Amino acid sequence: MRLSERVKTYRITVLPGDGIGPEVIAEGVKVLRAVEQGLDGARFELREFSVGAGEYLRSGNPMPPAAFEACKQDDAVLLGAMGLPDVRWPGGTEIAPQLDLREQLELYCGLRPIRLYHANDTPLKKYGAGEIDFAIVRENTEGLFWSRKRSFSAEAAEVIDSLRISREGSERVIRAAFREASRRRGLLTLVDKSNVLPSMVFFRRIFDEIAEEFPGVCTRRIYVDAASLYLVERPQSFDVIVTENLFGDILSDLAAALVGGMGMAPSGDIGDRHAVFQPSHGSAPDIAGRGIANPTATILSVAMMLEWLGIAEGAARIRKAVETVFADPHLRTPDLGGALSTTELGDRIARAAAG
């Protein structure tokens, strides 16, 4: 059998986006190419498209049809960041086509891994590398974000947002969270506000029903305000968290702060057929073009992408490379107190990943 017959080519849509997006995506692609050289059965064809607030200013559409079609057709999507604070829809909300992607491609599972790589990177005392290690599963397609496209007049006396919790949406994300807990340490925590909101009572009831399908997973139920406290007091007690869209959005940022900030927080928006992988941070226009953005979240998102594609060896090599580089507390970008540039940190991780 010829070598070419044993190699599978994966087609990846690359969306650098706005602000620091192109800078961190360049480092993610660099690491992907470094890992690719050591893989016997996989190659990557990258197709790049312009999207985001900048594209909206150029063409009037932040997600041109060709880019969206590529997201539907290709094996996975690698996204930098989209949106700029001063570029907004006429109704006042920011340009955020990543939310449209989640809804239109049914990317209901927002997976946000949180891992500490060095004791120096956390503002908390007593935690060493690997002692903070959990994942947040955020429902991505409904919740309080459900009414985000509604408009209101300037003369309105009030504005009401609706929190939508459906059985279908809840069942699929809760099952995804149970599967994630099954492959990790086997503890799943439901975070809700069921002491106040009927929608959360409904969400909890569905969680309890599905828990019977996974007898090997231990479960806990915590209100979101208490969860915020416990994440700071005892983050090591969490394994997997499942929660509503807005709660997950907020808790993901809090959790990122525990391990060094948004530059250390990868994510995947995952559905049954499609998936988008991106750093959890935004476009950070205040530091764009300065060469100081932390690319680690993007690089770890590439590892998540490889894992989702079934290329476990490549994912493991990237994670091991990050672990190796971050073992030296001096090898950091400025957000973590270091002096490395975006490119320099990317180079070091790429060399480590290449072996």
Summary of the structure (lengths in Angstrom):
residues: 355
radius of gyration: 20.1
end to end distance: 27.3
largest distance: 72.1
contacts: 1238
relative contact order: 0.17
helix: 44%
strand: 19%
